Amino acid sequence: MMRRSRSEALFAEALQHIPGGVNSPVRAFRAVGGQPFFVERAQGSKLWDADGNELIDYVCTWGPAILGHAFPGIVEAVREAATRGTSFGVPNPLEVTMAQRIKLAVPSVEKVRLCNSGTEACMSAIRLARGFTRRDKIIKFDGCYHGHADSLLVRAGSGALTFGHPDSAGVPAAFTQHTIVVPFNDTAAVQAAFAANPGQVAGVIVEPVPGNAGLYLPRPGFLEFLSKLTAEHGTLLIFDEVMTGFRLALGGAQARFGIRPDLSCFGKVIGGGLPVGAFGGRAEIMDCLAPLGPVYQAGTLSGNPLAMAAGIAALTALESGEAYRVLEERGRQLEEGLGAAARRASIPVRFNRCGSMFCAYFTGAPVHNLADAMKSDRERFARYFHGMLEEGIYLAPSAFEAGFISVAHAAVDIERTVAAAERVLKRIG
């Protein structure tokens, strides 16, 4: 049994000072039961909690730790940048370097604006789409989470889905009246939404590979369909690549699938583990932002020198492409191993993977959208989660979150994970 006394004491103390004892809802373990653990340190593919337990980490800070925790190049870059000051509030050279790196890697981005989070990036991209097109309505897909901005918390994924409240209290109905929600991978529903709102749709925002209701992939041709349809209607196609950007490929999901959206949102990897966000796209659209245009967006900490230094170090390490070869190989190894373990245990498991992102649904049916994901056995997942945790394997504490692999995950980590999964699956039946 894992030691938990110090984490339990810390959580009890946190409950006295922080709502729910956590600063982001999914961390509370409500979806799987039990109490969260507290991390003291992380290195490579491992976490060590407050009680000294070692865990192989498949959450990877929810995506940013693509190179592993405490990657030396990032640590040194942050240390060196901090000696020059932690925040300026005026332009700094690293902002320019970061913008150039993003543009070089993502051809659809002609200009980019840096901000402080994925939520902020998506919120700003939506405002920009509305300002550029002079239209009000936005189409999103159920189960896709684009941060906690009011107009996007409609049938969202991630923590909102985990807690069974896809719509948040405190969001007036008027704030979401222009948000149209349709099922992912459903071309007919998208066409019907456009037909019902002629000339009114400013943008379609989508996670090209949704990772906030577990993980499911676009059907062949679906992203191409969205690109063609939005162009026909003068609507902007917005890719939320906060998770997938610089993770599924250096150029993100749009490079992997060969799509060129009008706007893209980024975060996670480009901060190297520090808080960051960015959105970019065609120059004519981006030039509608203040101070050039009428669409206002600002942030005191945007382009923070520590975040820029960390992100530049991360992107530099990824540029050769070798990291993506390793990530693909580790992902394939994990997919094959877990699939075989589930078959030997005679448990129906649907393992969805795209590169180094993955999810295991406890269902025998394919999962293409939120409705499919909701049919999975969440009670069995909760038992699996706790069983794996006891084995020293940390998975996302929800059936509706993607898992992540880092370059630091060695073949032996994957082998240990598969062996643990086979033991746990046989126990939970």
Stockholm file with secondary structure:
# STOCKHOLM 1.0

chainA/1-429         MMRRSRSEALFAEALQHIPGGVNSPVRAFRAVGGQPFFVERAQGSKLWDADGNELIDYVCTWGPAILGHAFPGIVEAVREAATRGTSFGVPNPLEVTMAQRIKLAVPSVEKVRLCNSGTEACMSAIRLARGFTRRDKIIKFDGCYHGHADSLLVRAGSGALTFGHPDSAGVPAAFTQHTIVVPFNDTAAVQAAFAANPGQVAGVIVEPVPGNAGLYLPRPGFLEFLSKLTAEHGTLLIFDEVMTGFRLALGGAQARFGIRPDLSCFGKVIGGGLPVGAFGGRAEIMDCLAPLGPVYQAGTLSGNPLAMAAGIAALTALESGEAYRVLEERGRQLEEGLGAAARRASIPVRFNRCGSMFCAYFTGAPVHNLADAMKSDRERFARYFHGMLEEGIYLAPSAFEAGFISVAHAAVDIERTVAAAERVLKRIG
#=GR chainA/1-429 SS CCCCHHHHHHHHHHHHHSGGGCSSGGGGCTTTCSCCCCEEEEEBTEEEETTCCEEEESSGGGTTCTTCBTCHHHHHHHHHHHTTCSCCSSCCHHHHHHHHHHHHHCTTCSEEEEESCHHHHHHHHHHHHHHHHTCCEEEEETTCCCCSCGGGCSSCCHHHHHTTCSSCTTCCHHHHTTEEEECTTCHHHHHHHHHHSTTTEEEEEECSSCCSSSCCCCCTTHHHHHHHHHHHTTCEEEEECTTTBTTTBTTHHHHHHTCCCSEEEECGGGGTTSCCEEEEECHHHHTTBTTTSSBCCCCTTTTCHHHHHHHHHHHHHHTTSHHHHHHHHHHHHHHHHHHHHHHHTTCCCEEEEETTEEEEESCSSCCCSHHHHTTSCHHHHHHHHHHHHHTTEECCSSTTSCEECCTTCCHHHHHHHHHHHHHHHHHHC
#=GC SS_cons         CCCCHHHHHHHHHHHHHSGGGCSSGGGGCTTTCSCCCCEEEEEBTEEEETTCCEEEESSGGGTTCTTCBTCHHHHHHHHHHHTTCSCCSSCCHHHHHHHHHHHHHCTTCSEEEEESCHHHHHHHHHHHHHHHHTCCEEEEETTCCCCSCGGGCSSCCHHHHHTTCSSCTTCCHHHHTTEEEECTTCHHHHHHHHHHSTTTEEEEEECSSCCSSSCCCCCTTHHHHHHHHHHHTTCEEEEECTTTBTTTBTTHHHHHHTCCCSEEEECGGGGTTSCCEEEEECHHHHTTBTTTSSBCCCCTTTTCHHHHHHHHHHHHHHTTSHHHHHHHHHHHHHHHHHHHHHHHTTCCCEEEEETTEEEEESCSSCCCSHHHHTTSCHHHHHHHHHHHHHTTEECCSSTTSCEECCTTCCHHHHHHHHHHHHHHHHHHC
//
